[in-house]
Amino acid sequence: MVTCFIRERGSGTRTYQERALSQLNLSSYLVKINSTSLIKNMIHANNGFSIVSKSILTPYDIKNRSEKHKYCSPFLFSYA
């Protein structure tokens, strides 16, 4: 089972996370985190994945990515 970090209820991102997880049909252990910085740190430590707004990504997060996969990596996804 894969760990997925999600935002708290009421967060605009949470709506997109729930929609994407439903569409992807992933069997994930969900961990609610109220901090986007902490979510990014957990992902960078390879502790799981998340579906985040591309507005929180920095050049560090997306360096060395092709234009097609500019905001995607095995551990960091952007869902718009």
Backbone hydrogen bonds, N-H to C=O, Kabsch-Sander energy under -0.5 kcal/mol:
donor,donor_aa,acceptor,acceptor_aa,energy
2,V,27,S,-1.3
4,C,29,Y,-2.6
5,F,49,F,-2.9
6,I,4,C,-0.5
6,I,31,V,-2.7
11,S,8,E,-1.9
15,T,11,S,-1.0
16,Y,12,G,-1.0
17,Q,13,T,-2.5
18,E,14,R,-2.8
19,R,15,T,-2.0
20,A,16,Y,-2.7
21,L,17,Q,-2.7
22,S,18,E,-2.0
23,Q,19,R,-2.2
24,L,20,A,-2.7
25,N,21,L,-1.2
26,L,21,L,-1.1
28,S,26,L,-1.0
29,Y,2,V,-3.2
30,L,28,S,-0.7
31,V,4,C,-2.7
33,I,6,I,-3.1
39,I,35,S,-2.1
40,K,36,T,-2.5
41,N,37,S,-2.2
42,M,38,L,-2.6
43,I,39,I,-2.2
44,H,40,K,-2.7
45,A,41,N,-1.4
46,N,43,I,-2.1
47,N,42,M,-2.5
49,F,3,T,-2.2
50,S,75,F,-0.6
51,I,5,F,-0.5
52,V,50,S,-0.6
52,V,77,F,-2.4
56,I,53,S,-1.9
57,L,54,K,-1.1
61,D,58,T,-0.8
62,I,58,T,-1.3
63,K,59,P,-1.0
65,R,62,I,-1.0
70,K,67,E,-1.2
72,C,69,H,-1.6
73,S,76,L,-1.7
77,F,50,S,-1.5
79,Y,52,V,-1.3
80,A,78,S,-0.5
